[in-house]
Amino acid sequence: MADDIFMEVDEEIRAERIRALARRYLVVAGVVVAAVCIGAGGWQYSVSRAHKADAAVSAAYFTAMQDAARAPDAAGTDAGLTARQKKGLQELEALDAQARPPLRVLERMERAALLATDGKLPAALALWDGVSQEHAVDPTIASLASLLWVQHQIDGGDPATLRSRLAVIDGAGQPWRGQAIEAEALLDLRVGKPAEARAKFERLAMDMTIADGVRSRAEAMLQTLGGDAGG
């Protein structure tokens, strides 16, 4: 059950967030490089070369992302990676030593998702944990990495450790608050606390500030538990 929920969450996150963040970072990087070129005088040539290198890495990143994208007819299968996705995974790994930190972080996030899909969970967890611990990482991405690290251990990870990570990202104003509370509810079910789980799902189902997907899953879980959003 948890695997099905988090497969859906992974698809939402990868489709709606990571690529948008990548584009935002690349635009910002381009503006910064342009500003440096204008004001650097004698450094213009070297900066121009760096800009071209960044552009090449960025182009390679988006090519790898296209290869890594799951084909529509393969969505929702448990067969691991397609040949094209494996190619994308290799391309992303090759970029790790070339990309600057913002793009490198996004590359590692996508690579971790592919590794998890391919059954290489320890390697994926190591990448997510590394991103979540980097001080220079955008807080939205850092908290996403921590969330994914927890989600992929819901069924077997130490509950206290998982809850301690979730407690950092389940507060008001946190970008992944709904998903964090959802994970906490699933932990409650795992350790035999259905009343606590139901209370959390009810909160999610009635919270209009939570993403539609999270509220829909909460309502479905309430139906499974023999209740409904209205209590």
N, C-alpha and C positions, 0 to 999 in steps of 0.2 A: 504493500500500500504506500509506504513512504517512498519507495523507489519510483512509483508512478507519479506521485505528487512532485517529486523533485526533478524528474525528467521534464515535466511541464514547466517548472520554474526555471530550469536551465535554458530551455528554449526561449522563454520570455526574456530572460536576462541577456542572452547572447544576441537575440534579434533586436531588442529595443534599446539596449544600453551600451554595450561594449563598442559596437560600431559607431554609434553616435559620439561616444567619448573619444574614439580614435580620430574621427573627423575634426572634433573640436581641438584636440591637441595639435593636429597637423596644421590647422589654420593659425593657431597661436604661434607655433614654431616658425611658420612662414613669415608672420608679421615681425617676430623678433629678429629673424635673420635679415629681413629687409631693413629694419631700423639700424642694425649693426653695419650693414653695407653702406648706408647713407652717411653714418657718422665716423666710420673707422679710417677713412683716408687711405693710408698706405696698406692697411690690412684688407682692403676690398678684395684683392685677388684670392687670398687664402680663405676669406669668408665665403666667397663665391664658390670655391671648390668644396667647402664644407656643405654649403647649401645644395650643391649638385649631388653630393654623396647622400645627404639626408633624403633628397627627392628620390634617388635610386632605391634607398632602403624602404622608403614609404611605398613606392610602387611595388616593390617585391613583397611587402607586407600585405597589400590589398590583393595581389595575385594569390598569395598563400591563403588568404581568407576565403577567396572564391573557391579554391580547391578544397578547403576544409569544410565548406558549407555542406550540410546534409542535403542530398537530393530529395525533392518532394515525395517521390515514390518510396524513399527509404525512411521517412519520418516515422518515429514511434517503434522502430524495430530494435531488437536486442542483438543484432548480428555483429556488433562491433563496427569498426570503421570500414568504409568502402576503400577501394584502391585509390580513388582520387583524394579521399580524406587523409589517407596515410601519406600521400604525396604532399598534401598541405601541411601535415604535421612535421614532415622532414624539412620543408621549406621554412616553417616558423622557427624550428630549432636552429637552422643555419643562420637565421637573422639575429640570434641572441647576442652574439659577440659584436655585431655591427650597429645595432639600433641604439639610439640615445635613450636615456631612462624612461621618458613617457611612453614611447612606442615599445620599448623593451618590456615594460610592465604589461601592456595590453597583449603583446605577443605571448607572454608567459600565462596570462589568464586564459587565452584561447587554447594554448597548448595543453594546459591543465585539463580543460574541459574535454579535449580530444583524448587525452590519456585516460581519463576516467571512463569515457565511452568505450575505449579499447580494453578495459579491464585492468589497466595499470594504475590502480588507485594509490598505492604508496607514492609513486612519482608525482601524481596529480596533487596529492595532499601536501607534498613538500613544496611544490610551486606555489600553491595558494597560501601556505603558511609563510613562505618567504615574502610574498607580496604584502601580506597583511602586517608584517613586522617592519617594513621599510618606512623610515621616517619621512622621506621625501615624496611618498606616494599620495596622490589625491585621496582625501578621506573617504570619498564615495567608493572608490575602487578598493581601498584597503578594507573597508567594512564589508564590501561584497566578497572579497577573497576570504575573509574570516567566516562569513555566512556559508559560503560554499564548502569550506573546510569542515564546518559543523554538519551541514546537510548530508554530506557523503559519509558521515559516521553515525548517523542517527540510530541505526540498527545495532551497532556494536561498540561504539566509543564509550569512554567513561562518562556517565551522566554529569557528574560534578564538573569535569573539565569542559564539557560541551556547554553547560549552563553558564559557566563563568565567561566564556567567549560571547555567548548570546546576550548576556547582561549588559555588555558594552554597546550593543547595537539595537536594543529593543526599546530605547527611550523615545520620548516625544521629540519630533524633529529629525530623527534618524532616517536616512533614505530607505533603509531596508527593514523598518520597524515591523511591518506586517509579516514579512517572511520570517523574521526572527521569532515573533510570538507564535507563529505557526509551527516552527521547529520546536519551541518549548512545549507546545501542546502535544506534539507527537512524542516527545520525550516523556511527558506525563503518562501517556498511554503505555509506553514501553515499560515503565517502572510500576505500573499498576495503580495509577491515580486518575481514573476516568472522570471523576467530578471536577478536578482541576483542569483537565483537558477540555471538558465540555465548557467550562466557564471562559476559557481562552477562545475557543471557537465561537462562542456566542458574542464575545467582544468584537472579534474580527468581522463576523457576519453583519453586525449592526454599525460598524464604523465606516462612515462614508468617505473618510480620508484615506482609507486603505485601497490599494489597487483592486480593480474588479476581479482579477484572477484569484487573488488571495481570498476575497469575500466569497466567491463562488465555491472555492475548495472548502472553506470553513462551513458553508451551508451544506455541502455534500457530506462532510464529516459528521455534522450534527444529525443528518438523516441516517447515516450509518450507525451512529451511537443511539439512535432511537429518539432523537429530539428534533427540534427545529429552531430557526433563528429567533423566533419569538418566545422561546422558552417553553 
